[in-house]
Amino acid sequence: MYGVVLMLGLHAASVTRPHVLSPDALRVRKGAHLDLRIPLALITTVRLHADQPAELLAALKERLGARPPHAGAN
């Protein structure tokens, strides 16, 4: 029973703590275990994966202010 409760808690943490794109940084999160802040100035390449909507790539490129050199759908 404890294992089921633990798995539900880990899933809930993943759902309620998604990645966040702010005006100055990208926060990459994995549940309650990882919260990594990456300044947008350090991001040089943006790539679209098949399981991500195109709107996410467009929003990131817009916030970066310019098209990254290798941005595009792969």
SEMIMAR-730701 format. One record per residue (C-alpha): residue number from 1; x, y, z. Coordinates in nm, 3 decimals. Layout:
// residues N
<atom><tise>NUM</tise><X>X</X><Y>Y</Y><Z>Z</Z></atom>
...
//
This chain:
// residues 74
<atom><tise>1</tise><X>0.000</X><Y>0.000</Y><Z>0.000</Z></atom>
<atom><tise>2</tise><X>0.285</X><Y>0.238</Y><Z>0.082</Z></atom>
<atom><tise>3</tise><X>0.427</X><Y>0.189</Y><Z>-0.268</Z></atom>
<atom><tise>4</tise><X>0.098</X><Y>0.292</Y><Z>-0.430</Z></atom>
<atom><tise>5</tise><X>0.079</X><Y>0.607</Y><Z>-0.218</Z></atom>
<atom><tise>6</tise><X>0.442</X><Y>0.690</Y><Z>-0.303</Z></atom>
<atom><tise>7</tise><X>0.385</X><Y>0.644</Y><Z>-0.677</Z></atom>
<atom><tise>8</tise><X>0.071</X><Y>0.862</Y><Z>-0.667</Z></atom>
<atom><tise>9</tise><X>0.266</X><Y>1.131</Y><Z>-0.481</Z></atom>
<atom><tise>10</tise><X>0.549</X><Y>1.125</Y><Z>-0.736</Z></atom>
<atom><tise>11</tise><X>0.301</X><Y>1.149</Y><Z>-1.022</Z></atom>
<atom><tise>12</tise><X>0.118</X><Y>1.438</Y><Z>-0.855</Z></atom>
<atom><tise>13</tise><X>0.447</X><Y>1.624</Y><Z>-0.808</Z></atom>
<atom><tise>14</tise><X>0.527</X><Y>1.584</Y><Z>-1.177</Z></atom>
<atom><tise>15</tise><X>0.186</X><Y>1.711</Y><Z>-1.285</Z></atom>
<atom><tise>16</tise><X>0.169</X><Y>2.007</Y><Z>-1.047</Z></atom>
<atom><tise>17</tise><X>0.530</X><Y>2.124</Y><Z>-1.101</Z></atom>
<atom><tise>18</tise><X>0.578</X><Y>2.152</Y><Z>-1.479</Z></atom>
<atom><tise>19</tise><X>0.867</X><Y>2.320</Y><Z>-1.661</Z></atom>
<atom><tise>20</tise><X>0.830</X><Y>2.700</Y><Z>-1.657</Z></atom>
<atom><tise>21</tise><X>0.944</X><Y>2.956</Y><Z>-1.913</Z></atom>
<atom><tise>22</tise><X>0.980</X><Y>3.302</Y><Z>-1.756</Z></atom>
<atom><tise>23</tise><X>1.101</X><Y>3.622</Y><Z>-1.927</Z></atom>
<atom><tise>24</tise><X>1.460</X><Y>3.562</Y><Z>-1.815</Z></atom>
<atom><tise>25</tise><X>1.500</X><Y>3.188</Y><Z>-1.750</Z></atom>
<atom><tise>26</tise><X>1.381</X><Y>2.836</Y><Z>-1.820</Z></atom>
<atom><tise>27</tise><X>1.308</X><Y>2.629</Y><Z>-1.508</Z></atom>
<atom><tise>28</tise><X>1.339</X><Y>2.257</Y><Z>-1.569</Z></atom>
<atom><tise>29</tise><X>1.161</X><Y>2.053</Y><Z>-1.306</Z></atom>
<atom><tise>30</tise><X>1.116</X><Y>1.686</Y><Z>-1.235</Z></atom>
<atom><tise>31</tise><X>0.863</X><Y>1.649</Y><Z>-0.959</Z></atom>
<atom><tise>32</tise><X>0.992</X><Y>1.759</Y><Z>-0.621</Z></atom>
<atom><tise>33</tise><X>1.341</X><Y>1.621</Y><Z>-0.687</Z></atom>
<atom><tise>34</tise><X>1.484</X><Y>1.865</Y><Z>-0.943</Z></atom>
<atom><tise>35</tise><X>1.436</X><Y>2.238</Y><Z>-1.001</Z></atom>
<atom><tise>36</tise><X>1.702</X><Y>2.374</Y><Z>-1.236</Z></atom>
<atom><tise>37</tise><X>1.703</X><Y>2.741</Y><Z>-1.346</Z></atom>
<atom><tise>38</tise><X>1.874</X><Y>2.806</Y><Z>-1.681</Z></atom>
<atom><tise>39</tise><X>1.916</X><Y>3.173</Y><Z>-1.788</Z></atom>
<atom><tise>40</tise><X>1.785</X><Y>3.231</Y><Z>-2.141</Z></atom>
<atom><tise>41</tise><X>2.116</X><Y>3.397</Y><Z>-2.232</Z></atom>
<atom><tise>42</tise><X>2.282</X><Y>3.054</Y><Z>-2.201</Z></atom>
<atom><tise>43</tise><X>2.039</X><Y>2.882</Y><Z>-2.440</Z></atom>
<atom><tise>44</tise><X>2.183</X><Y>2.880</Y><Z>-2.791</Z></atom>
<atom><tise>45</tise><X>1.982</X><Y>2.606</Y><Z>-2.963</Z></atom>
<atom><tise>46</tise><X>1.615</X><Y>2.517</Y><Z>-2.949</Z></atom>
<atom><tise>47</tise><X>1.484</X><Y>2.194</Y><Z>-3.097</Z></atom>
<atom><tise>48</tise><X>1.127</X><Y>2.068</Y><Z>-3.134</Z></atom>
<atom><tise>49</tise><X>1.055</X><Y>1.706</Y><Z>-3.045</Z></atom>
<atom><tise>50</tise><X>0.766</X><Y>1.515</Y><Z>-3.198</Z></atom>
<atom><tise>51</tise><X>0.581</X><Y>1.495</Y><Z>-2.865</Z></atom>
<atom><tise>52</tise><X>0.587</X><Y>1.873</Y><Z>-2.803</Z></atom>
<atom><tise>53</tise><X>0.343</X><Y>2.121</Y><Z>-2.956</Z></atom>
<atom><tise>54</tise><X>0.486</X><Y>2.380</Y><Z>-3.196</Z></atom>
<atom><tise>55</tise><X>0.347</X><Y>2.656</Y><Z>-2.969</Z></atom>
<atom><tise>56</tise><X>0.612</X><Y>2.578</Y><Z>-2.706</Z></atom>
<atom><tise>57</tise><X>0.896</X><Y>2.630</Y><Z>-2.954</Z></atom>
<atom><tise>58</tise><X>0.738</X><Y>2.952</Y><Z>-3.082</Z></atom>
<atom><tise>59</tise><X>0.701</X><Y>3.087</Y><Z>-2.726</Z></atom>
<atom><tise>60</tise><X>1.063</X><Y>3.011</Y><Z>-2.642</Z></atom>
<atom><tise>61</tise><X>1.192</X><Y>3.171</Y><Z>-2.962</Z></atom>
<atom><tise>62</tise><X>0.978</X><Y>3.479</Y><Z>-2.896</Z></atom>
<atom><tise>63</tise><X>1.118</X><Y>3.518</Y><Z>-2.544</Z></atom>
<atom><tise>64</tise><X>1.474</X><Y>3.472</Y><Z>-2.664</Z></atom>
<atom><tise>65</tise><X>1.422</X><Y>3.774</Y><Z>-2.890</Z></atom>
<atom><tise>66</tise><X>1.593</X><Y>3.622</Y><Z>-3.192</Z></atom>
<atom><tise>67</tise><X>1.593</X><Y>3.296</Y><Z>-3.378</Z></atom>
<atom><tise>68</tise><X>1.858</X><Y>3.063</Y><Z>-3.235</Z></atom>
<atom><tise>69</tise><X>2.107</X><Y>2.949</Y><Z>-3.500</Z></atom>
<atom><tise>70</tise><X>1.989</X><Y>2.587</Y><Z>-3.515</Z></atom>
<atom><tise>71</tise><X>1.623</X><Y>2.624</Y><Z>-3.417</Z></atom>
<atom><tise>72</tise><X>1.376</X><Y>2.423</Y><Z>-3.617</Z></atom>
<atom><tise>73</tise><X>1.165</X><Y>2.114</Y><Z>-3.622</Z></atom>
<atom><tise>74</tise><X>1.350</X><Y>1.783</Y><Z>-3.618</Z></atom>
//
